[in-house]
Amino acid sequence: MSIEVYRDAWGVPHLRAADPDELSFAQGRATARDRAWQLEVERHRAQGTTAAFLGPAELGWDTFARRSRLADTARRCFERLERDDPRTAAWVRAYVDGVNDGLTEGAGRAPEFTETGLAPGRWEPWTPLAVWLTTHILFAGFPTKLWREEVARRLGEEWTELFATDGPGTSGSNGWLVAGGRTASGAALVAGDPHRFIEAPGVYQQIRLACPEYDVVGIAVPGIPGLAHFGHTGPVAWAITNAMADYQDLYRERLRRLPDGGIEAYGPEGWRPAAAHTETVEVSGGEAVVIEVIETDRGPVIIGADDEHRDEPAEAAGREAADWEAVSLRHPPRVTGELGFGVLPALLRARTVAEVDTALDGWVEPVNVVMAADTRGGLLHRAAGHVPVRNRANSLRIVPAWDPAHAWEAAPAPLPRAEVTGHAVMANARGLAAPLGVEFAPPHRAERIDALLGTSAEWTPETVTAVHRDTDNPSAARLLAAVARVSGTSADEAGAGGTSTDEAGAVPALSPAASAVRERLLAWDRRMDAESTDAGLYAAVRGAVVRRLAAHEAFAALREPAPYPEVFRPWLTLGPRVAYALETLLVAGPVPAGDVDRIVREALDEVGAGEPPAAWGVTHRLAPWQALPDPDDAQWPGLGGDHDCVLSTSSVPGWTDRSARASAARYVWDLADRERSGWIVPFGASGVPGDPHHRDQLPLWLRGELAPVTTDWQYLTKEQG
């Protein structure tokens, strides 16, 4: 083989080979050597076999993965790829061969294998597709439809969209493109950062892929060949954010078990056979669990697959069939057998915006907003992916499987695009992708980035990184306005906002301590800096307001846990829902305005009576997910930023300040000189504890700085052997 492996000062692999397939093999092998534990956890997650070595806590995920047919869908998609695009299929196979070649060596360096007793397994050609599906199956947030169902049923139809917001289970991103007319070099800049749950090792991997056909730097997803989301080929660069599109549907199914044990589902054409079989989920430290996997003409049954008569033949129960209700999931890859992997090698070969644009016409999942720029002055701003055309109700709630009005049309929805003038921003807000979705992020990040970019026409790769670091918190304005209303002297001075009074008509006076809190908040600059005690004070008051709102009698009906599997809990718990919809709930909803003012007053009193809150970064600390949690929790640093800041670091106000979601990578692609580009991940290039590059990028990431992109081979170190 002609493969050469180089490393830069940060341990980032730079790979060279004679052709794309050999290079794909090299990418797979290098990733397995650097990230063996991470790769094997992802493979097992895709197969629904994590509980076998991680224990009972993973049973919920494994059950969902199997019932949603993730691995089987990946097999289907790969079979179609082999038929329709054998060149790309061979390229994916080469990556898998490289993973299998490097896994044993990588596992030998990773102590987690010994700790869990896990032996490295074997990747199949379809495994990267399964990992991709696993990474994105919850990306569009279909569990939000379960939440809306509960709100409508318990609180009332009129409140169905009350909590519409960018919630705790959502993956978002910032991205922006500055045209050459607004940069110092005269060439475009593409920059941004994806916001995901932070995992250790990180969910993104910096890498360079070079062969005679192309030479590309970018940020890859470990386990996936190529560079799906963020890349710079030299002549052209691209980046994505979550379009917040709705492309997954939930159907209410009527099922019945026949005397022979078979299952039928009631659809638009009446009762039809449903596919069904059982699978056994092994559980480390517990009993194995047998689950039933059912699929109707709509899709796999993900909720309610087990009925109360499962172990009782219908004839023994003295009836012809046992009926029950369940919920099935319909999403494009399961329906079409396409995942869009043919786009990946096309992106690597792209030299112009037009070629990126053409490649993205084949994209399927997830649905993204894409920006791209090339050295010829070409600019691109478009959505990419497969969004089915169907009844509006499908996007809002669970819909009846038997109603033909909820079927999908044959062709997907047209995808919007926009011209770029000066600069463009994508940050999950309504805008370009508005026709494709229902719930979007508040406009705060998008508007703030737009305002910052408008302050200069001489942007450089170095100066644009200041946008990444911005900690202004526009979403604080509405709570601060409520704080300002609470003056605490008389009913007249309280204004007409419905502030609650005592029996004598006077507004209860704030305590001196609460008044001091109020005055500090009204003088605060709204910056969520880690060292700011005023930001810590704001967070404490916000948390107290959220807890009191969630405890209000208006929401009593939503406090009982929803009757759905644990895996959907992030979308279905009242507290986080209130926290993320706080801006709306302060001015609208079932809580009366007077009660809102009372709640704000009580929160000020509570915080004023307690110990002075610490600086924001003392409580707002990183909380990454790890398959094997590290017992040394104190190692994780404090963070600046907040959910709606450009420096987006999400917690769950009212319940925890710990941040589990933040920038999983940051990048600036310079179209004038690729060597002036920069990138960073939260931890490092290596997933191996103790490796010099395991967490060496963390200090830069915390400071909002980028590591340089080095492309001159003479400044890289060649690996031997």
QUIDAWO-V731801 format. One line per field, one symbol per residue. ss: DSSP state (h for helix, s for strand, l for the rest). phi: phi as a letter, one per 20 degrees, with the letter a starting at -180 (. if undefined). A space follows every 10 residues. Layout:
ss=???
phi=???
//
This chain:
ss=lllsssslll llsssslllh hhhhhhhhhh hhhhhhhhhh hhhhhhhlll hhhhlhhhhh hhhhhhhllh hhhhhhhhhh hhhhlhhhhh hhhhhhhhhh hhhhhhhhhl hhhhhhllll llllllhhhh hhhhhhllll llhhhhhhhh hhhhllhhhl llllllllll lssssssslh hhslllllss ssssssslsl llllssssss sllsssssss llllllllls sslllsssss sslllllsss ssssssssll llssssslls ssssssssss slllllllss ssssslllls ssslllllll llllhhhlll ssssssssss shhhhhllll lhhhhhhhhl llhhhhhhhh lllllllsss ssssllllss sssslllsll lhhhhlllss lllhhhllll lsllllslll llssssllsl lllhhhllll sllhhhhhhh hhhlllllsl hhhhhhhhll lslhhhhhhh hhhhhlllll llllllllll llllllllll lhhhhhhhhh hhhlllslll llhhhhhhhh hhhhhhhhhh hlhhhhhhll lllllhhhhh hhlhhhhhhh lhhhhlllll llhhhhhhhh hhhhhhhhhl lllllhhhhl ssllslllll llhhhllsll lslllllsls sslllsssss sssllsssss lllhhhlsss llllllllll lllllllhhh hhhlllssll llhhhlssll l
phi=.efcddcefd mffddcbfbf ffffgfffff fffecgfgff ffffffemcf ffcdogfeff fgffgffemf fffffgffff gffebfffgf ffgfffffgf feffffffed fffffemeef eceegeggff fffffdfdfe mgfgffffff fffedpgfdg dgefafefee ecadbbcdfg fccfendfcc bqafdcgfdc fffccfaccc bgeabcdrdd egocfmcfdb bceofbcbbc cffmfdccdd dedddbeege nfcccecgdn fcfdfbbdcd efcfmbffde cedcceferf edcnfedfdg ecggffembe bddbdbcddd bgfffemccn ffffffffef ccgfffgfgf fefcbfeced cbbcfenfcc bbebpddfea ggfgfdbfdf feeffdfeff efffdfbbfd cnbbccbmeg rgegfeccdc fgfgfffffg ffffebccfc gffffffgef dfdfffgfff fffffeemcb ffffneengf cefenefgff fgfffffgff ffefemeefg eefffffgff fgffffffff efffdgfeff gfecggfegg eceggfffge dggfffcbof eggfffffff gfffffffee fggfggffde dfcfecgdge fefffeefce nagdfgfece ccgncbefde cafeacbcde eebffefbbb cfdafdeegn fgdfbfegff gfemddefed dfgfeddefe n
//
